[in-house]
Amino acid sequence: MNAGGTSHLGPWMGAAALVAILILGGIAYWYFGSSPGATEPKTIGVIHFRQQHDAFVGFKKGLEKYGLDDVIIREKMIVVGPDLPVEMGRAVGELLDEGVDLLWLSLELQAKVALEMTRERGLDTPIVFLTRFHDPVEYGLVESFRSSGNNATGVATNMIPVVQRTIEFFKEINPEAKRIGIFSKGFQVPDVGGRFFEEWKTQAPRFGMQIVEYTTSVPPPEAEAEFHRVAATIKSGEIDGLVHIPGHFYDLQEKGESELAIRLGIPMASPFEDMPNGGHFTYTDNFGLSGEQSVAMIDKIFKGAKPSDIPVEYGAESILILHLGRAAEADYDFSDNMLFIARHKLETDADFAKIEYY
């Protein structure tokens, strides 16, 4: 000790204390920050089509609503066409290889591929899906609405009332309507809209309507030219309305059909996801709301629930949307009832950008 009684070890003891603090801090970080129980941002693999943009918007809004806005999204958009099965398989495989915590799929097609691939790989990666044009039980996605019996759950569209109500709208526009035209075999990707088309063929006769099919046997690469060739042969008075079936080899076929309906002076119904390019009205699930609805399921899964314990739900709301501008071009009027109950009445194509999905 020096004359003042102060130890020469003071500075060394201070340094030693600092080292001890750093070591203890590192141990604490390793134990609490890097241990298996640490909370890390979840990753969700998303596969969707451009046509399901509204559902994706609702999905992202749902993440915010349930406090999941720190989730990392691995997004893949694919295009409907002849190579669709290959593209879906590739997208699902890449997301599974990345080790995502959950798959959110905007259509039943991706869900079916994902179920098959997780089963083949022995994975239990949760899957939350939306269905649009198939019943999820009939399509093989789930065992029942109460319990899927597997690693999936989701929100489904009930096609029967959608098709029935759409037929009623055709009758409201033209009480004498008898014949509804549909571009079917050769103009459709069967796995996408085939079941929806079958529902139209089932329901139309019950309302005194006949389905008039337009078909082709040309290969898909010639689909656009073939569509225009067939459309040019259809004469005024041949059909009283037109229905667009989703999933087609010619990417903007809905636009060509809409132009045909205008030329013939008849109404055209299309699924909402195809309305920006073609169609005069749609009666549909509010897919934005369904996207948000599905996030409640994701929240439960991230809190420990199994998908098989979360019942499949129907979409919470169906809405009617009218394109007044296209109807005016076709020179017919929507019924007063349709104008009254419509959620959105669009004057021009630019009005689609103004649609709020809630």
N, C-alpha and C positions, 0 to 999 in steps of 0.2 A: 504494500500500500504506500502511497505518497504521503507527503506531509499533511495534506487535507483529508486523508482517510479515504480517498477515492481509488477504487481498483483500476489497474491498467487493463483489466479484462472487459471493461464496460463496452467498448465498441464491438469486441468480438462476440460478446453475449447478444448484443443487438442484432448482429448479422445472423447469428445462429437462430435467433427467434424468427427472423424473417424467412430463413430457409425452411424452418419447421412449419411456418404458416403456409408457405407455397406447397410443401409436400402434403400437408393435410388437405389443402384446397384441391390438389390434384386427385387425392384419394376420394374426396367427396364428389368431385365431378365424375370420376370413373364409376363410383357406386350409384350415384343418384342420376347422373346425366346419361351414362352409357349403358346402364343396366337394362335387361329385357323389359322392365316395367316402365321405362321412360316413354313419354308421349312424343311421337314424331308425326309430322303431317302425313295423312293418308293419301294414297294415290288411287285415282279412279280412271280406268280406261274407258274411253267413250268412242263408240262407233256409230255414225249416223250418216244419212243422206242429206243433200241440200234441201230436199223436200220436207225434212223434219226440223227445219231451223226453228220453228216456233216451239217445238218440244224442248230443244236444246236451250232456248232462252228461258223457258220455264224451269228447267233443271238447274241452271245457274242461279236463278232467282231463289229457288228452293234451298240451295246451298247457303246462301246468305241468310235466309229466314231461319234455318236451323243451326246457325253459328258454325257452319262448315266451310266458311270462305277461305280457310287456310289449306283446304284440300288441293292437292296437285292434280291437274287434269292432263291426261295423255290422250289427245284427241286425234281421231282418224276419220276422214270423210271419204266415202266411196261412191262410185257412180253406178247406177242401175244399167245393166247391159248384158251381153252374152257371156262375159267373163265374171259375172257377179259371184257365183259360188267360190271361185278361186280367190277373188279379191277379198271376200269376207273371211275365208280361211286364213289368208295371209295376215290380215289385220288382227284377227283374234290371236293368232299364234305369236305375233310380235308383241302384243300387250301382255300375254301370259309369260313370254320370255323375259319381259321387263319386271315381272313380279308384282303387278298392280294388286292392290288390296281388294278391288271390286271392279266389276264390269257393268257399265250402264249402257244399254243398247236401245236405240230409238225405234226398233221394229222387230217383229217376231223372227224375221229371217236370220238376223245376226244372233238372236238368242238361241235359235236351234243349233247353229254352228258352234256357238260357245259351249252349250251343254254337251254336245258330242265331244268337243276337244278337251274340255276339263275332265270328262269321264275317261277318255282315252289316256290322258296323262296322269290320272289318279289324283287330280286336284279338287279341292273343295272351294275354290275361289267363288265368292258370292256373285250372283248375277241378278240385276234388277232390270226388267225389260218393260217396254210398252208394246202392245199389240194393236194392229190397225185393221188387218184384213183377214184374220183367222181367229177362231176360238182357241184359246191357249190349251184347253184340255184336249179338244179334237186334234189340234196340231201336234200334240205330244210334248208340249213344254212343261206341263204340270199334271199331276195325278188328279187333282181337284182344285176348286177355288179355295177350299178350306186349308189344304196343305199340298204343296207341290211335290213332296216326297223326294226332293233333290236340293240342289244348291241355288235355286232360282225362285223369284217371286216378281210381281209387277202389277201394272195397271192395264186393263184390257178395254177395247171397244166392243160394245154389243152391236154386231152388224145388223141383226134382224130389224130392230126398230129404226135404225138409220136408213136402211133400204126402204122400209115400208113408208116412212115419213117422206122420203124423197119422191116416191111414186105419187103420194098424195099431193105434193107440191106441183108435179107435172099436171095432175088433174085440176088443180086450182087455176093454173095458168090457162089451160085449154081443156074444158070438161069433155070435149069430144076426142081427146087424144087416145089412140089405140096402139100405136106402134112406136117402140123405143129402139133406136139403132145403137149397136155396140160393135166396135172393132175388136174381134175376138181372136180366134186361132191364127197364129202367124204374126199378129200385131201385139201380142202380150207375152211377157215372161211369166209362164204359168205359176212358178213358185211364189211370185209376188202377188198377183191379183186374181189368180185362178179361182180361189175359194169365194172371193168377193163376187166374181162374175157368176158363179153357180148360185149364190144367194139371190142375185137379180133374176136369174132364170126360174128360181123357185117362187119368189114373191110376186113377180109381175102378173102371172095368170090369175092370182088371187084377187087382183084389183082390175081384172078385165083388160089387161095389157098384154101385148105380144112383143117378144124380143126379136128384132131383126138383126142377124149376125152378118158381119162383113169379114171374110177370111182370106187368107193367102197361103201359098206353099213356097214362096220365094225365100231364100236364105236371109238371115238377119242383116248382113251388110247392105242388102238392097231395100231395106225396110222403108226408108224415107221416100224413095222414088215410087215404090209400090203403093204406099199410103196415098200419095197424091194421084196416082193413076186410078185407084179404086174410088177415092173421094170424088173425082171428076165425073164418075159414071152415075152418081146418086142424084136423082131428079127431085125437084120440089114436089111435095105431097107424098113422097115415098115413105117418109117417117115423120112422126109428130114430135120427136124429141131425141136427144142424143145423150148418152152416158159415157163418161171416160172411165176406163178401168186402169188402175195404176200398174206400173211395171210394163215397159214397152221397149222394143229394140230401137226405135226412132226416138231420140232423146226429147225432142220438143213436139211429140205427137199431140199432146194436149192443145198446143197452139194451133196445129193444123186442123184439129177437130173443131175448135172454137170458131175458126174462120169458116169451116164448112157449115156449122150451125147458123152463122150469120148469113151466109149465102142462101141457105134454105129457109131462113126466117123462123127458126124453131129454137126452143130453150135447150140449154146443155147443162147438165149437172156433172160436177167433177169433185174428187176429194179435195179438201182444203189445200193440201200441200202442192197440188197442181194448179190451183186457181191463179197464182201470179202470172202464169203463162197462158192459161186457157180455161174456159168455163164461164157460165153465166150465174150460177148459184151453187152453193154447197150447204149441205146439212151434215154436221160433223161433230165429233168430240172436240171440246176445247183442248187441243193438244198441248198448248202452253200450260194450262192448268194441270193436265195429266202429268206433264214433266215435273212440275212442282210437287204434285201429289206423290210421285214416286220417291222423292227425296225423304219423305217421312219414313219410308221403308229403309233407305240407306242409313238414316240416323239411328234407327233401331238396331240395324246390323252392326254398325260401328260401336254401339253400346253393349254388344254381346249376343243379340238375338240371332237365331239361325233363320235363313230364308224360308225353310220348310215350316217354320212356326209363324210366319207372317202371311195371312191370307191374301190371295190375289183379289184386287178390287176392280170394279168397273169405273170408267172415267166419271168424274163428278158432274160434268155438265156437257150438254150438246147445244150447239148454236147454229143459227142460220145466217149466212152471209150472201149478199146480193151484189152483183156487178151491174149497176144501172146503165152504165155506158155501153156495155156489150149488148144488153137486152135492147137498148134503143137502136143500136146498129142492126139488130135482127128484126126490128119493128114489131115487138110485142111488149105487153105490159105484165109486170108481176101482179099478183092478186093483192087486194087491200090487206088481207090477213098477213101475207108474207111481208109486205112493207111495214106492217105494225110490229111484228115480232122479231124482225131481223136485228141481229146485234150490230152488224156493220152494213152500210149501204155505200158502195164505192162508185164514184163517178168516172174515174180514170185509173189506169194501171199504177200511176204514181201513188194512189191512195193506199196501196198495200203497205208502203213504208210507214204509214201513220197508224196502222192497226196495233192496238194494245191487246195482248192475249189474255187479259183478265177483266 
